[in-house]
Amino acid sequence: MFIYSFLILFGVGWGVTAPMFMAVAADLFKGRAFGFIYGLVEAGIGFGGALGAWSAGFIFDHTSSYQGAFILAISGMLCSCFFVWMAAPRKVKL
């Protein structure tokens, strides 16, 4: 039962957040360089995912707990939200 709940919730969660990366990048960076900038965004996401998995394992190996890894992940998400909010344009052009 838990595996099916996980599959559904993970699929819905990733399906909702995956297009958000491109939408935020498109809102912030327009023009000819968008492809390059979005490529850098995706490379950063990939590097962060790899580094996050490694660091969570490292933290668990040294503390026998994932609590530090969760704190690190939550801190990273809060920083990301703050930086996107700071980079957002203050006036919307229609």
PDB file of N, CA, C and O in Angstrom:
ATOM      1  N   MET A   1       0.817  -1.192   0.000  1.00  0.00           N
ATOM      2  CA  MET A   1       0.000   0.000   0.000  1.00  0.00           C
ATOM      3  C   MET A   1       0.862   1.258   0.000  1.00  0.00           C
ATOM      4  O   MET A   1       0.577   2.213  -0.722  1.00  0.00           O
ATOM      5  N   PHE A   2       1.935   1.253   0.829  1.00  0.00           N
ATOM      6  CA  PHE A   2       2.789   2.436   0.921  1.00  0.00           C
ATOM      7  C   PHE A   2       3.512   2.721  -0.391  1.00  0.00           C
ATOM      8  O   PHE A   2       3.708   3.881  -0.756  1.00  0.00           O
ATOM      9  N   ILE A   3       3.906   1.672  -1.095  1.00  0.00           N
ATOM     10  CA  ILE A   3       4.626   1.885  -2.353  1.00  0.00           C
ATOM     11  C   ILE A   3       3.728   2.575  -3.375  1.00  0.00           C
ATOM     12  O   ILE A   3       4.196   3.434  -4.122  1.00  0.00           O
ATOM     13  N   TYR A   4       2.462   2.219  -3.421  1.00  0.00           N
ATOM     14  CA  TYR A   4       1.546   2.863  -4.363  1.00  0.00           C
ATOM     15  C   TYR A   4       1.295   4.323  -3.981  1.00  0.00           C
ATOM     16  O   TYR A   4       1.219   5.195  -4.848  1.00  0.00           O
ATOM     17  N   SER A   5       1.170   4.577  -2.691  1.00  0.00           N
ATOM     18  CA  SER A   5       1.011   5.962  -2.241  1.00  0.00           C
ATOM     19  C   SER A   5       2.237   6.788  -2.595  1.00  0.00           C
ATOM     20  O   SER A   5       2.121   7.928  -3.044  1.00  0.00           O
ATOM     21  N   PHE A   6       3.417   6.203  -2.388  1.00  0.00           N
ATOM     22  CA  PHE A   6       4.650   6.901  -2.723  1.00  0.00           C
ATOM     23  C   PHE A   6       4.715   7.185  -4.223  1.00  0.00           C
ATOM     24  O   PHE A   6       5.039   8.300  -4.632  1.00  0.00           O
ATOM     25  N   LEU A   7       4.415   6.196  -5.028  1.00  0.00           N
ATOM     26  CA  LEU A   7       4.486   6.385  -6.477  1.00  0.00           C
ATOM     27  C   LEU A   7       3.540   7.486  -6.952  1.00  0.00           C
ATOM     28  O   LEU A   7       3.915   8.316  -7.781  1.00  0.00           O
ATOM     29  N   ILE A   8       2.348   7.491  -6.440  1.00  0.00           N
ATOM     30  CA  ILE A   8       1.376   8.511  -6.851  1.00  0.00           C
ATOM     31  C   ILE A   8       1.800   9.894  -6.371  1.00  0.00           C
ATOM     32  O   ILE A   8       1.807  10.845  -7.152  1.00  0.00           O
ATOM     33  N   LEU A   9       2.152  10.012  -5.095  1.00  0.00           N
ATOM     34  CA  LEU A   9       2.529  11.317  -4.556  1.00  0.00           C
ATOM     35  C   LEU A   9       3.828  11.841  -5.160  1.00  0.00           C
ATOM     36  O   LEU A   9       3.944  13.037  -5.428  1.00  0.00           O
ATOM     37  N   PHE A  10       4.797  10.971  -5.376  1.00  0.00           N
ATOM     38  CA  PHE A  10       6.044  11.402  -6.001  1.00  0.00           C
ATOM     39  C   PHE A  10       5.801  11.832  -7.443  1.00  0.00           C
ATOM     40  O   PHE A  10       6.335  12.848  -7.887  1.00  0.00           O
ATOM     41  N   GLY A  11       5.005  11.071  -8.167  1.00  0.00           N
ATOM     42  CA  GLY A  11       4.703  11.416  -9.558  1.00  0.00           C
ATOM     43  C   GLY A  11       3.976  12.741  -9.673  1.00  0.00           C
ATOM     44  O   GLY A  11       4.314  13.560 -10.527  1.00  0.00           O
ATOM     45  N   VAL A  12       3.001  12.960  -8.841  1.00  0.00           N
ATOM     46  CA  VAL A  12       2.265  14.223  -8.865  1.00  0.00           C
ATOM     47  C   VAL A  12       3.177  15.370  -8.429  1.00  0.00           C
ATOM     48  O   VAL A  12       3.163  16.438  -9.042  1.00  0.00           O
ATOM     49  N   GLY A  13       3.963  15.159  -7.385  1.00  0.00           N
ATOM     50  CA  GLY A  13       4.856  16.206  -6.898  1.00  0.00           C
ATOM     51  C   GLY A  13       5.905  16.595  -7.921  1.00  0.00           C
ATOM     52  O   GLY A  13       6.140  17.784  -8.137  1.00  0.00           O
ATOM     53  N   TRP A  14       6.539  15.622  -8.554  1.00  0.00           N
ATOM     54  CA  TRP A  14       7.562  15.947  -9.546  1.00  0.00           C
ATOM     55  C   TRP A  14       6.915  16.497 -10.809  1.00  0.00           C
ATOM     56  O   TRP A  14       7.487  17.369 -11.463  1.00  0.00           O
ATOM     57  N   GLY A  15       5.745  16.008 -11.160  1.00  0.00           N
ATOM     58  CA  GLY A  15       5.054  16.526 -12.333  1.00  0.00           C
ATOM     59  C   GLY A  15       4.663  17.982 -12.184  1.00  0.00           C
ATOM     60  O   GLY A  15       4.564  18.705 -13.175  1.00  0.00           O
ATOM     61  N   VAL A  16       4.442  18.413 -10.961  1.00  0.00           N
ATOM     62  CA  VAL A  16       4.079  19.803 -10.699  1.00  0.00           C
ATOM     63  C   VAL A  16       5.325  20.685 -10.641  1.00  0.00           C
ATOM     64  O   VAL A  16       5.300  21.813 -11.132  1.00  0.00           O
ATOM     65  N   THR A  17       6.408  20.193 -10.052  1.00  0.00           N
ATOM     66  CA  THR A  17       7.582  21.037  -9.865  1.00  0.00           C
ATOM     67  C   THR A  17       8.513  21.072 -11.062  1.00  0.00           C
ATOM     68  O   THR A  17       9.198  22.075 -11.261  1.00  0.00           O
ATOM     69  N   ALA A  18       8.566  20.022 -11.865  1.00  0.00           N
ATOM     70  CA  ALA A  18       9.510  19.982 -12.992  1.00  0.00           C
ATOM     71  C   ALA A  18       9.311  21.145 -13.975  1.00  0.00           C
ATOM     72  O   ALA A  18      10.305  21.758 -14.365  1.00  0.00           O
ATOM     73  N   PRO A  19       8.092  21.480 -14.395  1.00  0.00           N
ATOM     74  CA  PRO A  19       7.938  22.621 -15.301  1.00  0.00           C
ATOM     75  C   PRO A  19       8.219  23.970 -14.638  1.00  0.00           C
ATOM     76  O   PRO A  19       8.441  24.966 -15.326  1.00  0.00           O
ATOM     77  N   MET A  20       8.209  24.002 -13.315  1.00  0.00           N
ATOM     78  CA  MET A  20       8.428  25.256 -12.608  1.00  0.00           C
ATOM     79  C   MET A  20       9.829  25.802 -12.865  1.00  0.00           C
ATOM     80  O   MET A  20       9.999  27.018 -12.958  1.00  0.00           O
ATOM     81  N   PHE A  21      10.838  24.937 -12.982  1.00  0.00           N
ATOM     82  CA  PHE A  21      12.202  25.401 -13.218  1.00  0.00           C
ATOM     83  C   PHE A  21      12.281  26.200 -14.508  1.00  0.00           C
ATOM     84  O   PHE A  21      12.874  27.278 -14.540  1.00  0.00           O
ATOM     85  N   MET A  22      11.683  25.673 -15.572  1.00  0.00           N
ATOM     86  CA  MET A  22      11.728  26.369 -16.851  1.00  0.00           C
ATOM     87  C   MET A  22      10.886  27.649 -16.808  1.00  0.00           C
ATOM     88  O   MET A  22      11.281  28.663 -17.384  1.00  0.00           O
ATOM     89  N   ALA A  23       9.749  27.614 -16.143  1.00  0.00           N
ATOM     90  CA  ALA A  23       8.900  28.804 -16.073  1.00  0.00           C
ATOM     91  C   ALA A  23       9.591  29.940 -15.317  1.00  0.00           C
ATOM     92  O   ALA A  23       9.522  31.095 -15.735  1.00  0.00           O
ATOM     93  N   VAL A  24      10.251  29.617 -14.213  1.00  0.00           N
ATOM     94  CA  VAL A  24      10.959  30.657 -13.449  1.00  0.00           C
ATOM     95  C   VAL A  24      12.115  31.217 -14.265  1.00  0.00           C
ATOM     96  O   VAL A  24      12.318  32.430 -14.311  1.00  0.00           O
ATOM     97  N   ALA A  25      12.871  30.333 -14.909  1.00  0.00           N
ATOM     98  CA  ALA A  25      13.996  30.799 -15.734  1.00  0.00           C
ATOM     99  C   ALA A  25      13.502  31.647 -16.900  1.00  0.00           C
ATOM    100  O   ALA A  25      14.126  32.653 -17.236  1.00  0.00           O
ATOM    101  N   ALA A  26      12.394  31.259 -17.519  1.00  0.00           N
ATOM    102  CA  ALA A  26      11.852  32.033 -18.642  1.00  0.00           C
ATOM    103  C   ALA A  26      11.344  33.393 -18.188  1.00  0.00           C
ATOM    104  O   ALA A  26      11.460  34.371 -18.926  1.00  0.00           O
ATOM    105  N   ASP A  27      10.790  33.469 -17.002  1.00  0.00           N
ATOM    106  CA  ASP A  27      10.318  34.760 -16.490  1.00  0.00           C
ATOM    107  C   ASP A  27      11.471  35.703 -16.161  1.00  0.00           C
ATOM    108  O   ASP A  27      11.364  36.914 -16.357  1.00  0.00           O
ATOM    109  N   LEU A  28      12.564  35.149 -15.664  1.00  0.00           N
ATOM    110  CA  LEU A  28      13.679  35.984 -15.225  1.00  0.00           C
ATOM    111  C   LEU A  28      14.661  36.319 -16.342  1.00  0.00           C
ATOM    112  O   LEU A  28      15.235  37.408 -16.356  1.00  0.00           O
ATOM    113  N   PHE A  29      14.860  35.396 -17.275  1.00  0.00           N
ATOM    114  CA  PHE A  29      15.873  35.576 -18.314  1.00  0.00           C
ATOM    115  C   PHE A  29      15.233  35.402 -19.684  1.00  0.00           C
ATOM    116  O   PHE A  29      14.879  34.290 -20.078  1.00  0.00           O
ATOM    117  N   LYS A  30      15.090  36.496 -20.397  1.00  0.00           N
ATOM    118  CA  LYS A  30      14.500  36.448 -21.726  1.00  0.00           C
ATOM    119  C   LYS A  30      15.584  36.752 -22.756  1.00  0.00           C
ATOM    120  O   LYS A  30      16.626  37.318 -22.424  1.00  0.00           O
ATOM    121  N   GLY A  31      15.336  36.382 -23.981  1.00  0.00           N
ATOM    122  CA  GLY A  31      16.262  36.744 -25.046  1.00  0.00           C
ATOM    123  C   GLY A  31      17.018  35.564 -25.601  1.00  0.00           C
ATOM    124  O   GLY A  31      16.689  34.403 -25.356  1.00  0.00           O
ATOM    125  N   ARG A  32      18.048  35.903 -26.361  1.00  0.00           N
ATOM    126  CA  ARG A  32      18.804  34.890 -27.091  1.00  0.00           C
ATOM    127  C   ARG A  32      19.592  33.970 -26.170  1.00  0.00           C
ATOM    128  O   ARG A  32      19.851  32.823 -26.534  1.00  0.00           O
ATOM    129  N   ALA A  33      19.974  34.428 -25.012  1.00  0.00           N
ATOM    130  CA  ALA A  33      20.808  33.628 -24.111  1.00  0.00           C
ATOM    131  C   ALA A  33      19.993  32.693 -23.229  1.00  0.00           C
ATOM    132  O   ALA A  33      20.558  32.020 -22.367  1.00  0.00           O
ATOM    133  N   PHE A  34      18.678  32.635 -23.424  1.00  0.00           N
ATOM    134  CA  PHE A  34      17.845  31.815 -22.538  1.00  0.00           C
ATOM    135  C   PHE A  34      18.254  30.344 -22.564  1.00  0.00           C
ATOM    136  O   PHE A  34      18.298  29.703 -21.514  1.00  0.00           O
ATOM    137  N   GLY A  35      18.553  29.804 -23.733  1.00  0.00           N
ATOM    138  CA  GLY A  35      18.942  28.388 -23.820  1.00  0.00           C
ATOM    139  C   GLY A  35      20.182  28.081 -23.000  1.00  0.00           C
ATOM    140  O   GLY A  35      20.240  27.067 -22.304  1.00  0.00           O
ATOM    141  N   PHE A  36      21.168  28.955 -23.083  1.00  0.00           N
ATOM    142  CA  PHE A  36      22.398  28.778 -22.314  1.00  0.00           C
ATOM    143  C   PHE A  36      22.123  28.895 -20.815  1.00  0.00           C
ATOM    144  O   PHE A  36      22.621  28.101 -20.017  1.00  0.00           O
ATOM    145  N   ILE A  37      21.328  29.888 -20.449  1.00  0.00           N
ATOM    146  CA  ILE A  37      21.025  30.098 -19.029  1.00  0.00           C
ATOM    147  C   ILE A  37      20.224  28.922 -18.479  1.00  0.00           C
ATOM    148  O   ILE A  37      20.481  28.458 -17.369  1.00  0.00           O
ATOM    149  N   TYR A  38      19.255  28.442 -19.255  1.00  0.00           N
ATOM    150  CA  TYR A  38      18.477  27.303 -18.774  1.00  0.00           C
ATOM    151  C   TYR A  38      19.342  26.046 -18.685  1.00  0.00           C
ATOM    152  O   TYR A  38      19.143  25.218 -17.796  1.00  0.00           O
ATOM    153  N   GLY A  39      20.291  25.903 -19.593  1.00  0.00           N
ATOM    154  CA  GLY A  39      21.231  24.789 -19.501  1.00  0.00           C
ATOM    155  C   GLY A  39      22.039  24.842 -18.219  1.00  0.00           C
ATOM    156  O   GLY A  39      22.277  23.813 -17.586  1.00  0.00           O
ATOM    157  N   LEU A  40      22.463  26.042 -17.834  1.00  0.00           N
ATOM    158  CA  LEU A  40      23.184  26.190 -16.573  1.00  0.00           C
ATOM    159  C   LEU A  40      22.290  25.869 -15.376  1.00  0.00           C
ATOM    160  O   LEU A  40      22.739  25.272 -14.397  1.00  0.00           O
ATOM    161  N   VAL A  41      21.019  26.271 -15.466  1.00  0.00           N
ATOM    162  CA  VAL A  41      20.074  25.955 -14.383  1.00  0.00           C
ATOM    163  C   VAL A  41      19.927  24.442 -14.233  1.00  0.00           C
ATOM    164  O   VAL A  41      19.974  23.917 -13.120  1.00  0.00           O
ATOM    165  N   GLU A  42      19.751  23.744 -15.351  1.00  0.00           N
ATOM    166  CA  GLU A  42      19.598  22.284 -15.304  1.00  0.00           C
ATOM    167  C   GLU A  42      20.885  21.606 -14.830  1.00  0.00           C
ATOM    168  O   GLU A  42      20.830  20.615 -14.102  1.00  0.00           O
ATOM    169  N   ALA A  43      22.040  22.134 -15.236  1.00  0.00           N
ATOM    170  CA  ALA A  43      23.304  21.571 -14.753  1.00  0.00           C
ATOM    171  C   ALA A  43      23.424  21.755 -13.244  1.00  0.00           C
ATOM    172  O   ALA A  43      23.885  20.858 -12.539  1.00  0.00           O
ATOM    173  N   GLY A  44      23.009  22.917 -12.752  1.00  0.00           N
ATOM    174  CA  GLY A  44      23.023  23.154 -11.311  1.00  0.00           C
ATOM    175  C   GLY A  44      22.084  22.217 -10.566  1.00  0.00           C
ATOM    176  O   GLY A  44      22.400  21.751  -9.471  1.00  0.00           O
ATOM    177  N   ILE A  45      20.932  21.944 -11.163  1.00  0.00           N
ATOM    178  CA  ILE A  45      19.980  21.018 -10.543  1.00  0.00           C
ATOM    179  C   ILE A  45      20.588  19.617 -10.474  1.00  0.00           C
ATOM    180  O   ILE A  45      20.483  18.936  -9.453  1.00  0.00           O
ATOM    181  N   GLY A  46      21.217  19.198 -11.557  1.00  0.00           N
ATOM    182  CA  GLY A  46      21.848  17.876 -11.573  1.00  0.00           C
ATOM    183  C   GLY A  46      22.992  17.772 -10.578  1.00  0.00           C
ATOM    184  O   GLY A  46      23.109  16.783  -9.855  1.00  0.00           O
ATOM    185  N   PHE A  47      23.840  18.803 -10.544  1.00  0.00           N
ATOM    186  CA  PHE A  47      24.961  18.816  -9.601  1.00  0.00           C
ATOM    187  C   PHE A  47      24.450  18.833  -8.163  1.00  0.00           C
ATOM    188  O   PHE A  47      24.976  18.123  -7.305  1.00  0.00           O
ATOM    189  N   GLY A  48      23.425  19.644  -7.903  1.00  0.00           N
ATOM    190  CA  GLY A  48      22.849  19.705  -6.560  1.00  0.00           C
ATOM    191  C   GLY A  48      22.222  18.387  -6.143  1.00  0.00           C
ATOM    192  O   GLY A  48      22.331  17.981  -4.987  1.00  0.00           O
ATOM    193  N   GLY A  49      21.564  17.719  -7.082  1.00  0.00           N
ATOM    194  CA  GLY A  49      20.974  16.417  -6.768  1.00  0.00           C
ATOM    195  C   GLY A  49      22.033  15.382  -6.419  1.00  0.00           C
ATOM    196  O   GLY A  49      21.866  14.600  -5.483  1.00  0.00           O
ATOM    197  N   ALA A  50      23.129  15.384  -7.181  1.00  0.00           N
ATOM    198  CA  ALA A  50      24.215  14.445  -6.895  1.00  0.00           C
ATOM    199  C   ALA A  50      24.901  14.782  -5.577  1.00  0.00           C
ATOM    200  O   ALA A  50      25.166  13.895  -4.765  1.00  0.00           O
ATOM    201  N   LEU A  51      25.185  16.053  -5.368  1.00  0.00           N
ATOM    202  CA  LEU A  51      25.844  16.475  -4.133  1.00  0.00           C
ATOM    203  C   LEU A  51      24.930  16.263  -2.926  1.00  0.00           C
ATOM    204  O   LEU A  51      25.401  15.912  -1.845  1.00  0.00           O
ATOM    205  N   GLY A  52      23.626  16.475  -3.109  1.00  0.00           N
ATOM    206  CA  GLY A  52      22.680  16.268  -2.012  1.00  0.00           C
ATOM    207  C   GLY A  52      22.611  14.820  -1.572  1.00  0.00           C
ATOM    208  O   GLY A  52      22.585  14.525  -0.377  1.00  0.00           O
ATOM    209  N   ALA A  53      22.581  13.908  -2.549  1.00  0.00           N
ATOM    210  CA  ALA A  53      22.535  12.487  -2.203  1.00  0.00           C
ATOM    211  C   ALA A  53      23.817  12.066  -1.490  1.00  0.00           C
ATOM    212  O   ALA A  53      23.774  11.333  -0.502  1.00  0.00           O
ATOM    213  N   TRP A  54      24.953  12.532  -1.995  1.00  0.00           N
ATOM    214  CA  TRP A  54      26.225  12.184  -1.368  1.00  0.00           C
ATOM    215  C   TRP A  54      26.312  12.760   0.044  1.00  0.00           C
ATOM    216  O   TRP A  54      26.712  12.067   0.979  1.00  0.00           O
ATOM    217  N   SER A  55      25.935  14.035   0.195  1.00  0.00           N
ATOM    218  CA  SER A  55      26.056  14.668   1.511  1.00  0.00           C
ATOM    219  C   SER A  55      25.097  14.048   2.525  1.00  0.00           C
ATOM    220  O   SER A  55      25.432  13.943   3.705  1.00  0.00           O
ATOM    221  N   ALA A  56      23.915  13.640   2.082  1.00  0.00           N
ATOM    222  CA  ALA A  56      22.996  12.962   3.008  1.00  0.00           C
ATOM    223  C   ALA A  56      23.587  11.643   3.483  1.00  0.00           C
ATOM    224  O   ALA A  56      23.471  11.298   4.659  1.00  0.00           O
ATOM    225  N   GLY A  57      24.220  10.903   2.581  1.00  0.00           N
ATOM    226  CA  GLY A  57      24.884   9.664   2.983  1.00  0.00           C
ATOM    227  C   GLY A  57      26.050   9.926   3.919  1.00  0.00           C
ATOM    228  O   GLY A  57      26.253   9.194   4.887  1.00  0.00           O
ATOM    229  N   PHE A  58      26.813  10.966   3.633  1.00  0.00           N
ATOM    230  CA  PHE A  58      27.939  11.337   4.489  1.00  0.00           C
ATOM    231  C   PHE A  58      27.463  11.712   5.888  1.00  0.00           C
ATOM    232  O   PHE A  58      28.040  11.286   6.888  1.00  0.00           O
ATOM    233  N   ILE A  59      26.408  12.509   5.944  1.00  0.00           N
ATOM    234  CA  ILE A  59      25.858  12.912   7.250  1.00  0.00           C
ATOM    235  C   ILE A  59      25.352  11.700   8.010  1.00  0.00           C
ATOM    236  O   ILE A  59      25.584  11.580   9.213  1.00  0.00           O
ATOM    237  N   PHE A  60      24.661  10.799   7.319  1.00  0.00           N
ATOM    238  CA  PHE A  60      24.151   9.601   7.984  1.00  0.00           C
ATOM    239  C   PHE A  60      25.292   8.718   8.480  1.00  0.00           C
ATOM    240  O   PHE A  60      25.221   8.176   9.583  1.00  0.00           O
ATOM    241  N   ASP A  61      26.339   8.569   7.677  1.00  0.00           N
ATOM    242  CA  ASP A  61      27.463   7.730   8.082  1.00  0.00           C
ATOM    243  C   ASP A  61      28.147   8.263   9.339  1.00  0.00           C
ATOM    244  O   ASP A  61      28.643   7.480  10.149  1.00  0.00           O
ATOM    245  N   HIS A  62      28.178   9.570   9.509  1.00  0.00           N
ATOM    246  CA  HIS A  62      28.866  10.151  10.657  1.00  0.00           C
ATOM    247  C   HIS A  62      27.970  10.380  11.872  1.00  0.00           C
ATOM    248  O   HIS A  62      28.468  10.496  12.992  1.00  0.00           O
ATOM    249  N   THR A  63      26.665  10.444  11.666  1.00  0.00           N
ATOM    250  CA  THR A  63      25.771  10.721  12.800  1.00  0.00           C
ATOM    251  C   THR A  63      24.768   9.609  13.066  1.00  0.00           C
ATOM    252  O   THR A  63      24.094   9.622  14.096  1.00  0.00           O
ATOM    253  N   SER A  64      24.657   8.646  12.155  1.00  0.00           N
ATOM    254  CA  SER A  64      23.655   7.562  12.234  1.00  0.00           C
ATOM    255  C   SER A  64      22.239   8.105  12.289  1.00  0.00           C
ATOM    256  O   SER A  64      21.352   7.479  12.871  1.00  0.00           O
ATOM    257  N   SER A  65      22.023   9.268  11.685  1.00  0.00           N
ATOM    258  CA  SER A  65      20.714   9.893  11.648  1.00  0.00           C
ATOM    259  C   SER A  65      20.607  10.747  10.386  1.00  0.00           C
ATOM    260  O   SER A  65      21.597  11.307   9.914  1.00  0.00           O
ATOM    261  N   TYR A  66      19.409  10.836   9.857  1.00  0.00           N
ATOM    262  CA  TYR A  66      19.170  11.693   8.693  1.00  0.00           C
ATOM    263  C   TYR A  66      18.682  13.086   9.104  1.00  0.00           C
ATOM    264  O   TYR A  66      18.360  13.901   8.239  1.00  0.00           O
ATOM    265  N   GLN A  67      18.623  13.368  10.396  1.00  0.00           N
ATOM    266  CA  GLN A  67      18.110  14.652  10.854  1.00  0.00           C
ATOM    267  C   GLN A  67      18.926  15.818  10.285  1.00  0.00           C
ATOM    268  O   GLN A  67      18.346  16.810   9.842  1.00  0.00           O
ATOM    269  N   GLY A  68      20.230  15.721  10.290  1.00  0.00           N
ATOM    270  CA  GLY A  68      21.068  16.773   9.734  1.00  0.00           C
ATOM    271  C   GLY A  68      20.860  16.949   8.245  1.00  0.00           C
ATOM    272  O   GLY A  68      20.888  18.071   7.738  1.00  0.00           O
ATOM    273  N   ALA A  69      20.648  15.838   7.535  1.00  0.00           N
ATOM    274  CA  ALA A  69      20.400  15.908   6.097  1.00  0.00           C
ATOM    275  C   ALA A  69      19.069  16.601   5.813  1.00  0.00           C
ATOM    276  O   ALA A  69      18.966  17.387   4.872  1.00  0.00           O
ATOM    277  N   PHE A  70      18.062  16.313   6.615  1.00  0.00           N
ATOM    278  CA  PHE A  70      16.773  16.981   6.436  1.00  0.00           C
ATOM    279  C   PHE A  70      16.883  18.478   6.744  1.00  0.00           C
ATOM    280  O   PHE A  70      16.292  19.301   6.046  1.00  0.00           O
ATOM    281  N   ILE A  71      17.627  18.822   7.773  1.00  0.00           N
ATOM    282  CA  ILE A  71      17.822  20.239   8.096  1.00  0.00           C
ATOM    283  C   ILE A  71      18.557  20.938   6.962  1.00  0.00           C
ATOM    284  O   ILE A  71      18.210  22.062   6.599  1.00  0.00           O
ATOM    285  N   LEU A  72      19.567  20.286   6.400  1.00  0.00           N
ATOM    286  CA  LEU A  72      20.302  20.851   5.281  1.00  0.00           C
ATOM    287  C   LEU A  72      19.396  21.027   4.063  1.00  0.00           C
ATOM    288  O   LEU A  72      19.452  22.059   3.395  1.00  0.00           O
ATOM    289  N   ALA A  73      18.564  20.027   3.772  1.00  0.00           N
ATOM    290  CA  ALA A  73      17.652  20.108   2.623  1.00  0.00           C
ATOM    291  C   ALA A  73      16.616  21.214   2.813  1.00  0.00           C
ATOM    292  O   ALA A  73      16.343  21.976   1.886  1.00  0.00           O
ATOM    293  N   ILE A  74      16.049  21.301   3.991  1.00  0.00           N
ATOM    294  CA  ILE A  74      15.052  22.339   4.261  1.00  0.00           C
ATOM    295  C   ILE A  74      15.694  23.721   4.181  1.00  0.00           C
ATOM    296  O   ILE A  74      15.097  24.655   3.646  1.00  0.00           O
ATOM    297  N   SER A  75      16.897  23.851   4.708  1.00  0.00           N
ATOM    298  CA  SER A  75      17.603  25.130   4.635  1.00  0.00           C
ATOM    299  C   SER A  75      17.879  25.524   3.188  1.00  0.00           C
ATOM    300  O   SER A  75      17.712  26.684   2.811  1.00  0.00           O
ATOM    301  N   GLY A  76      18.295  24.569   2.393  1.00  0.00           N
ATOM    302  CA  GLY A  76      18.538  24.837   0.972  1.00  0.00           C
ATOM    303  C   GLY A  76      17.279  25.256   0.246  1.00  0.00           C
ATOM    304  O   GLY A  76      17.318  26.162  -0.587  1.00  0.00           O
ATOM    305  N   MET A  77      16.161  24.612   0.546  1.00  0.00           N
ATOM    306  CA  MET A  77      14.897  24.981  -0.095  1.00  0.00           C
ATOM    307  C   MET A  77      14.449  26.382   0.316  1.00  0.00           C
ATOM    308  O   MET A  77      13.972  27.153  -0.517  1.00  0.00           O
ATOM    309  N   LEU A  78      14.601  26.705   1.581  1.00  0.00           N
ATOM    310  CA  LEU A  78      14.229  28.046   2.030  1.00  0.00           C
ATOM    311  C   LEU A  78      15.115  29.108   1.388  1.00  0.00           C
ATOM    312  O   LEU A  78      14.630  30.167   0.992  1.00  0.00           O
ATOM    313  N   CYS A  79      16.409  28.828   1.285  1.00  0.00           N
ATOM    314  CA  CYS A  79      17.319  29.777   0.611  1.00  0.00           C
ATOM    315  C   CYS A  79      16.936  29.928  -0.853  1.00  0.00           C
ATOM    316  O   CYS A  79      16.946  31.039  -1.384  1.00  0.00           O
ATOM    317  N   SER A  80      16.601  28.834  -1.507  1.00  0.00           N
ATOM    318  CA  SER A  80      16.202  28.882  -2.911  1.00  0.00           C
ATOM    319  C   SER A  80      14.947  29.731  -3.094  1.00  0.00           C
ATOM    320  O   SER A  80      14.880  30.554  -4.008  1.00  0.00           O
ATOM    321  N   CYS A  81      13.964  29.536  -2.233  1.00  0.00           N
ATOM    322  CA  CYS A  81      12.740  30.350  -2.307  1.00  0.00           C
ATOM    323  C   CYS A  81      13.063  31.828  -2.124  1.00  0.00           C
ATOM    324  O   CYS A  81      12.538  32.675  -2.847  1.00  0.00           O
ATOM    325  N   PHE A  82      13.915  32.133  -1.173  1.00  0.00           N
ATOM    326  CA  PHE A  82      14.282  33.523  -0.917  1.00  0.00           C
ATOM    327  C   PHE A  82      14.999  34.131  -2.118  1.00  0.00           C
ATOM    328  O   PHE A  82      14.692  35.257  -2.511  1.00  0.00           O
ATOM    329  N   PHE A  83      15.951  33.406  -2.707  1.00  0.00           N
ATOM    330  CA  PHE A  83      16.707  33.953  -3.836  1.00  0.00           C
ATOM    331  C   PHE A  83      15.840  34.132  -5.075  1.00  0.00           C
ATOM    332  O   PHE A  83      16.016  35.103  -5.811  1.00  0.00           O
ATOM    333  N   VAL A  84      14.909  33.217  -5.319  1.00  0.00           N
ATOM    334  CA  VAL A  84      13.989  33.388  -6.450  1.00  0.00           C
ATOM    335  C   VAL A  84      13.093  34.594  -6.201  1.00  0.00           C
ATOM    336  O   VAL A  84      12.819  35.365  -7.121  1.00  0.00           O
ATOM    337  N   TRP A  85      12.639  34.760  -4.978  1.00  0.00           N
ATOM    338  CA  TRP A  85      11.803  35.917  -4.646  1.00  0.00           C
ATOM    339  C   TRP A  85      12.581  37.218  -4.833  1.00  0.00           C
ATOM    340  O   TRP A  85      12.031  38.201  -5.331  1.00  0.00           O
ATOM    341  N   MET A  86      13.854  37.232  -4.440  1.00  0.00           N
ATOM    342  CA  MET A  86      14.674  38.424  -4.593  1.00  0.00           C
ATOM    343  C   MET A  86      14.963  38.726  -6.072  1.00  0.00           C
ATOM    344  O   MET A  86      15.065  39.891  -6.457  1.00  0.00           O
ATOM    345  N   ALA A  87      15.092  37.700  -6.885  1.00  0.00           N
ATOM    346  CA  ALA A  87      15.416  37.897  -8.301  1.00  0.00           C
ATOM    347  C   ALA A  87      14.200  38.220  -9.145  1.00  0.00           C
ATOM    348  O   ALA A  87      14.343  38.663 -10.285  1.00  0.00           O
ATOM    349  N   ALA A  88      13.015  38.009  -8.613  1.00  0.00           N
ATOM    350  CA  ALA A  88      11.783  38.227  -9.373  1.00  0.00           C
ATOM    351  C   ALA A  88      11.614  39.708  -9.721  1.00  0.00           C
ATOM    352  O   ALA A  88      11.928  40.588  -8.920  1.00  0.00           O
ATOM    353  N   PRO A  89      11.122  39.960 -10.909  1.00  0.00           N
ATOM    354  CA  PRO A  89      10.846  41.358 -11.256  1.00  0.00           C
ATOM    355  C   PRO A  89       9.732  41.918 -10.372  1.00  0.00           C
ATOM    356  O   PRO A  89       8.771  41.218 -10.050  1.00  0.00           O
ATOM    357  N   ARG A  90       9.870  43.166  -9.993  1.00  0.00           N
ATOM    358  CA  ARG A  90       8.879  43.777  -9.109  1.00  0.00           C
ATOM    359  C   ARG A  90       7.685  44.330  -9.874  1.00  0.00           C
ATOM    360  O   ARG A  90       6.606  44.482  -9.301  1.00  0.00           O
ATOM    361  N   LYS A  91       7.856  44.629 -11.131  1.00  0.00           N
ATOM    362  CA  LYS A  91       6.743  45.135 -11.938  1.00  0.00           C
ATOM    363  C   LYS A  91       6.528  44.173 -13.113  1.00  0.00           C
ATOM    364  O   LYS A  91       7.457  43.874 -13.864  1.00  0.00           O
ATOM    365  N   VAL A  92       5.311  43.704 -13.253  1.00  0.00           N
ATOM    366  CA  VAL A  92       4.973  42.772 -14.322  1.00  0.00           C
ATOM    367  C   VAL A  92       4.576  43.542 -15.554  1.00  0.00           C
ATOM    368  O   VAL A  92       3.714  44.418 -15.493  1.00  0.00           O
ATOM    369  N   LYS A  93       5.200  43.224 -16.681  1.00  0.00           N
ATOM    370  CA  LYS A  93       4.846  43.866 -17.943  1.00  0.00           C
ATOM    371  C   LYS A  93       3.893  42.963 -18.699  1.00  0.00           C
ATOM    372  O   LYS A  93       4.213  41.805 -18.970  1.00  0.00           O
ATOM    373  N   LEU A  94       2.738  43.478 -19.035  1.00  0.00           N
ATOM    374  CA  LEU A  94       1.746  42.691 -19.771  1.00  0.00           C
ATOM    375  C   LEU A  94       1.808  42.984 -21.247  1.00  0.00           C
ATOM    376  O   LEU A  94       1.044  42.410 -22.023  1.00  0.00           O
TER     377      LEU A  94
END
